[in-house]
């Protein structure tokens, strides 16, 4: 049997979405906050751009690299906002 590992990274990050949504389900206030809305839109715009461009780059379309970088920046910003939002909600719930 031949294994095809070129798409391992995109699948890993694609599978992180349910994990992030699970935390948003636990902290419902986090999803309703302004930071939650920013996180949602940055992630849902950046991730498809990154995944599509990464797939194109893997198969030889190297002009997609700037789109991989741009989408990745959006995803990183979304994850940072997500972490700040969750820690803020935890801090407020402990009061």
C-alpha positions in Angstrom: 0.0 0.0 0.0 1.3 3.4 -0.9 0.7 6.3 1.5 0.4 9.9 0.4 1.5 12.3 3.1 1.6 15.6 1.2 -1.7 16.7 2.7 -0.9 15.9 6.3 -0.4 19.5 7.5 -3.6 20.9 5.9 -5.6 18.0 7.4 -4.2 18.6 10.8 -5.1 22.3 10.8 -8.5 21.5 9.3 -9.2 19.1 12.2 -8.4 21.8 14.8 -11.6 23.7 13.9 -13.9 21.4 16.0 -11.5 21.8 19.0 -11.7 25.6 18.8 -15.5 25.4 18.4 -15.7 23.1 21.5 -14.0 25.8 23.6 -16.4 28.4 22.2 -19.3 26.1 23.2 -18.0 25.8 26.8 -17.5 29.6 27.1 -20.6 30.9 25.5 -19.8 34.4 26.5 -16.6 34.2 24.5 -18.4 33.5 21.3 -20.8 36.4 21.8 -18.1 39.0 22.6 -16.5 41.3 20.2 -13.2 39.3 20.4 -15.2 36.2 19.6 -16.6 37.7 16.5 -13.2 38.9 15.3 -11.8 35.4 16.0 -14.6 33.8 14.0 -14.2 36.0 10.9 -10.4 36.0 10.8 -10.3 32.2 11.2 -13.0 31.5 8.6 -11.5 33.9 6.1 -7.8 32.9 6.7 -8.1 29.2 7.0 -9.7 28.5 3.5 -7.3 30.9 1.9 -4.4 29.1 3.5 -5.6 25.5 2.8 -6.4 26.2 -0.9 -3.2 28.0 -1.5 -1.2 25.3 0.4 -2.7 22.6 -1.7 -1.9 24.5 -4.9 1.7 25.1 -3.7 2.2 21.4 -2.8 1.2 20.4 -6.4 3.6 22.8 -8.0 1.8 26.2 -8.3 4.4 28.2 -6.4 2.7 31.5 -7.1 0.3 30.6 -4.3 3.0 31.0 -1.6 2.0 34.7 -0.8 -1.6 33.5 -0.3 -0.3 30.8 2.1 1.5 33.5 4.0 -1.3 36.0 4.1 -3.9 33.4 5.1 -1.6 32.1 7.8 -1.2 35.5 9.3 -4.9 35.8 9.5 -5.1 32.4 11.2 -2.4 33.3 13.7 -4.1 36.5 14.6 -7.4 34.6 15.1 -5.7 32.1 17.4 -4.1 34.9 19.4 -7.5 36.6 19.7 -9.0 33.3 20.7 -6.5 32.7 23.5 -7.0 36.3 24.8 -10.7 35.9 24.7 -10.7 32.5 26.5 -8.3 33.7 29.2 -10.5 36.8 29.7 -13.6 34.7 30.1 -11.9 32.4 32.6 -10.7 35.3 34.6 -14.2 36.8 34.7 -15.8 33.5 35.6 -13.5 33.2 38.6 -14.6 36.5 40.1 
